[in-house]
Amino acid sequence: MWRKTTEGLQITAKGSKEGKKQVRFLVGIAHGGGVVLCQQVEGRIKGVDFARIISSGVYESAIAQSADPSSRTVVQDNCPVQNSLPARNAFEHLGIDLFKIPARSPDINCIENLFALVKRELRKDAQKNEIKKETKEQFTQRVAKTLDNFDKTKINSLINSLPNRVKKLIELHGDHIPY
């Protein structure tokens, strides 16, 4: 989230709060590849818009950057835009299989874990560089730079930790994992 310069700096991962504008990115990560997809998206998108993005080649490029490009499976949550008929058809046309994780399951959604880490990095960067106010464009550039330069080993660790997180969720009978 980006706030107007008169409102001071505040970073949140999700949600729309009064007086704030969202800076949206389509982000994909892959083991061994790090952030393989980082594309800013303007405004709200619908299923047909997402299908156009899929067909544009960004997913093909992202898959090519992964450690195993022969694996053509994309993990995604239950976002209605991502699961719309046009989007599913676009994935199918490219021969990409979808693995859907349950809605509201941040403990097993690696991208949500990444967003939490990116948010922390953005906050540290703002403190280190004493950023008190910035334009939306400056914030957007800072988010893109943070995503593009995010440590691949941390992303690999996130992905590698998934079996342990699933095991812990089973032990907790589906309750959130305490961090």
C-alpha positions as CSV (number, residue, x, y, z in Angstrom):
1,M,0.0,0.0,0.0
2,W,1.2,3.5,-0.7
3,R,-0.1,6.6,1.1
4,K,-0.1,10.1,-0.1
5,T,3.0,12.0,0.8
6,T,1.1,14.2,3.2
7,E,0.0,11.1,5.1
8,G,3.4,9.7,5.9
9,L,4.9,6.3,5.0
10,Q,2.9,3.2,5.7
11,I,3.4,-0.3,4.2
12,T,0.7,-3.0,4.4
13,A,0.6,-6.2,2.6
14,K,-3.1,-6.4,1.7
15,G,-6.4,-4.7,2.0
16,S,-7.6,-1.3,1.0
17,K,-7.8,1.3,3.6
18,E,-9.2,4.8,3.2
19,G,-6.8,7.3,1.7
20,K,-4.5,4.6,0.3
21,K,-3.9,3.4,-3.2
22,Q,-2.7,0.0,-4.0
23,V,0.4,-0.8,-6.0
24,R,-0.3,-4.2,-7.6
25,F,2.2,-6.7,-8.9
26,L,1.8,-10.1,-10.4
27,V,4.6,-12.1,-8.8
28,G,5.8,-15.6,-9.3
29,I,8.6,-17.5,-7.6
30,A,10.4,-20.7,-8.5
31,H,12.8,-23.0,-6.7
32,G,16.2,-22.2,-8.0
33,G,15.0,-19.2,-9.9
34,G,13.9,-16.8,-7.2
35,V,11.4,-14.2,-8.3
36,V,10.7,-15.3,-11.9
37,L,7.7,-13.0,-12.5
38,C,7.4,-9.4,-11.4
39,Q,5.0,-7.4,-13.4
40,Q,3.1,-4.3,-12.2
41,V,-0.6,-4.5,-12.8
42,E,-2.7,-1.3,-13.0
43,G,-6.1,-1.3,-11.4
44,R,-8.3,-4.2,-10.8
45,I,-8.2,-7.0,-13.4
46,K,-10.9,-9.4,-14.5
47,G,-10.5,-13.0,-15.6
48,V,-10.2,-12.0,-19.3
49,D,-7.5,-9.5,-18.4
50,F,-5.6,-12.2,-16.5
51,A,-6.0,-14.6,-19.4
52,R,-4.4,-11.9,-21.7
53,I,-1.5,-11.7,-19.2
54,I,-1.1,-15.5,-19.3
55,S,-1.2,-15.6,-23.1
56,S,1.4,-12.7,-23.3
57,G,4.2,-15.1,-22.5
58,V,5.1,-14.0,-19.0
59,Y,4.3,-17.4,-17.6
60,E,6.3,-19.2,-20.3
61,S,9.2,-16.9,-19.4
62,A,8.8,-17.5,-15.7
63,I,8.7,-21.3,-16.2
64,A,11.9,-21.1,-18.3
65,Q,13.7,-19.5,-15.3
66,S,12.7,-22.2,-12.9
67,A,15.1,-25.0,-11.8
68,D,13.0,-27.5,-13.7
69,P,11.4,-25.9,-16.8
70,S,10.0,-29.3,-17.8
71,S,7.6,-29.1,-14.8
72,R,4.7,-27.0,-16.1
73,T,2.7,-26.8,-12.9
74,V,1.7,-23.4,-11.4
75,V,0.6,-23.2,-7.8
76,Q,-2.0,-20.6,-7.1
77,D,-4.6,-19.8,-4.5
78,N,-8.3,-19.6,-5.1
79,C,-8.4,-16.0,-6.4
80,P,-11.5,-15.8,-8.6
81,V,-9.6,-13.9,-11.3
82,Q,-6.9,-16.6,-11.5
83,N,-9.6,-19.4,-11.5
84,S,-11.9,-17.8,-14.1
85,L,-12.8,-19.8,-17.1
86,P,-10.8,-17.5,-19.5
87,A,-7.7,-17.9,-17.2
88,R,-8.1,-21.6,-16.9
89,N,-8.5,-21.9,-20.7
90,A,-5.3,-19.7,-21.3
91,F,-3.3,-22.0,-18.9
92,E,-4.7,-25.1,-20.6
93,H,-3.8,-23.7,-24.1
94,L,-0.2,-23.3,-22.9
95,G,-0.1,-26.8,-21.4
96,I,0.3,-25.4,-17.9
97,D,-1.2,-27.5,-15.1
98,L,-2.7,-25.7,-12.1
99,F,-2.3,-26.8,-8.5
100,K,-4.8,-24.9,-6.4
101,I,-4.3,-24.5,-2.7
102,P,-7.3,-23.8,-0.4
103,A,-8.6,-20.3,0.1
104,R,-7.4,-18.4,3.2
105,S,-4.4,-20.8,3.7
106,P,-1.5,-18.4,4.0
107,D,0.6,-21.0,6.0
108,I,0.9,-23.1,2.8
109,N,1.0,-20.3,0.3
110,C,4.7,-19.6,-0.3
111,I,3.9,-16.3,-2.1
112,E,2.1,-15.0,0.9
113,N,5.1,-15.8,3.0
114,L,7.3,-14.0,0.4
115,F,5.1,-10.9,0.6
116,A,5.5,-10.8,4.4
117,L,9.3,-10.9,3.9
118,V,9.2,-8.3,1.2
119,K,7.1,-6.1,3.4
120,R,9.8,-6.4,6.1
121,E,12.5,-5.6,3.6
122,L,10.6,-2.5,2.5
123,R,10.2,-1.3,6.0
124,K,13.9,-1.9,6.8
125,D,14.9,0.0,3.6
126,A,12.6,2.9,4.6
127,Q,14.2,3.1,8.0
128,K,17.8,2.6,6.7
129,N,17.4,5.3,4.1
130,E,15.2,7.5,6.4
131,I,12.4,7.6,3.9
132,K,9.5,9.4,5.5
133,K,7.6,10.4,2.4
134,E,7.7,9.2,-1.2
135,T,5.7,9.4,-4.3
136,K,3.6,6.5,-5.5
137,E,6.1,6.1,-8.4
138,Q,9.1,6.0,-6.0
139,F,7.3,3.4,-3.9
140,T,6.4,1.4,-6.9
141,Q,10.1,1.4,-8.1
142,R,11.2,0.4,-4.6
143,V,8.8,-2.5,-4.5
144,A,9.9,-3.7,-7.9
145,K,13.6,-3.4,-7.0
146,T,13.0,-5.3,-3.7
147,L,11.2,-8.1,-5.5
148,D,13.7,-8.3,-8.4
149,N,16.6,-8.5,-6.0
150,F,15.1,-10.8,-3.4
151,D,17.5,-13.5,-2.2
152,K,17.0,-16.7,-4.1
153,T,18.2,-18.8,-1.1
154,K,15.4,-17.3,1.1
155,I,12.8,-18.2,-1.6
156,N,14.3,-21.7,-1.9
157,S,14.0,-22.0,1.9
158,L,10.3,-20.9,1.8
159,I,9.6,-23.6,-0.8
160,N,11.6,-26.2,0.9
161,S,9.8,-25.5,4.2
162,L,6.4,-26.4,2.7
163,P,6.4,-30.1,3.8
164,N,7.2,-29.2,7.4
165,R,4.5,-26.5,7.4
166,V,1.9,-28.9,6.1
167,K,2.9,-31.4,8.8
168,K,2.6,-28.7,11.4
169,L,-0.9,-27.7,10.1
170,I,-2.0,-31.4,10.4
171,E,-0.7,-31.5,14.0
172,L,-2.6,-28.3,14.7
173,H,-5.8,-29.6,13.0
174,G,-5.7,-26.7,10.5
175,D,-5.1,-23.9,13.0
176,H,-2.6,-21.2,11.9
177,I,1.0,-21.9,12.6
178,P,2.4,-19.6,15.3
179,Y,5.4,-17.7,14.1
